[in-house]
Amino acid sequence: MRVLGKDGYIPGVALFFELTDEQLDRVSKDKDFIFKPELLKECMESKGDNCHLFGLYSDENNRTIEIWKHLKQLLVDYKTVSWWDRDIKEFKITKK
């Protein structure tokens, strides 16, 4: 897989929502939120202070360290950073 941007191919990308505390609580209790159009639309339009990652891509394994450097910035910019694990069985969250 490759991701194309306006200036060529992008080596990595993180996709995330900016959720309110209430939305984060709902997402943490419902692993299928991404399939619920009304909640998904609400999350897409939200401008909260919690970052919820739902997609992460790197074109090479050796870019993992570079991606983590950028993801650390999310902890500076947001109150929390959360995600569902790869198997969508466990909700994980990191706080400032």
C-alpha positions in Angstrom: 0.0 0.0 0.0 1.1 3.6 -0.7 -0.4 6.9 0.2 -0.3 9.7 -2.3 -0.2 13.3 -1.3 -0.1 16.6 -3.3 3.7 16.5 -3.3 4.2 12.8 -4.1 4.0 9.6 -2.0 3.9 10.0 1.8 6.2 7.7 3.8 3.8 7.5 6.7 0.4 8.8 8.0 -1.6 8.8 11.2 -5.4 9.2 11.1 -7.1 10.3 14.2 -10.2 12.0 15.6 -10.2 14.9 18.0 -12.8 13.8 20.6 -14.5 15.4 23.6 -14.4 13.5 26.9 -17.9 12.2 26.3 -17.2 11.0 22.8 -14.0 9.3 24.0 -15.9 7.5 26.7 -18.4 6.2 24.1 -15.7 5.1 21.7 -13.8 3.3 24.5 -16.9 1.2 25.3 -17.9 0.4 21.7 -15.3 -1.2 19.5 -17.7 -1.0 16.5 -18.1 2.8 16.7 -16.4 3.1 13.3 -19.3 1.2 11.7 -22.0 3.4 13.2 -22.7 6.3 10.7 -24.2 8.7 13.3 -21.3 8.3 15.8 -18.7 8.3 13.0 -20.0 11.6 11.6 -20.0 13.1 15.1 -16.4 12.0 15.6 -15.3 13.4 12.2 -16.8 16.8 13.0 -15.6 17.0 16.6 -12.8 19.4 17.8 -12.2 17.9 21.3 -8.9 17.7 23.2 -8.5 13.9 23.1 -6.7 12.2 20.2 -8.1 8.8 19.1 -6.0 7.0 16.5 -7.9 4.8 14.0 -5.3 4.4 11.3 -1.5 4.3 11.2 0.6 3.6 8.1 4.3 3.4 7.3 5.8 2.4 4.0 8.9 0.8 5.6 9.6 -1.0 8.9 12.6 1.1 9.6 10.4 4.2 9.8 8.8 3.0 13.1 11.1 5.1 15.2 10.4 8.2 13.0 6.7 7.7 13.3 6.9 7.3 17.1 8.8 10.6 17.3 5.8 12.3 15.6 3.2 10.4 17.7 4.9 11.7 20.8 3.9 15.2 19.7 0.3 14.1 20.0 0.8 13.8 23.8 2.0 17.4 23.9 -0.9 18.6 21.8 -3.8 16.5 23.3 -4.9 15.6 26.8 -5.0 11.9 25.9 -4.0 9.6 23.0 -6.1 6.4 22.6 -6.5 3.5 20.2 -8.0 0.0 19.9 -5.4 -2.7 19.6 -4.8 -4.5 16.3 -7.4 -7.2 17.1 -9.9 -4.6 18.3 -10.1 -6.4 21.7 -8.5 -4.0 24.0 -8.9 -0.2 24.3 -5.6 1.6 25.2 -5.1 5.1 26.4 -2.1 7.3 27.3 -2.5 10.5 29.3 -0.3 13.6 29.5 
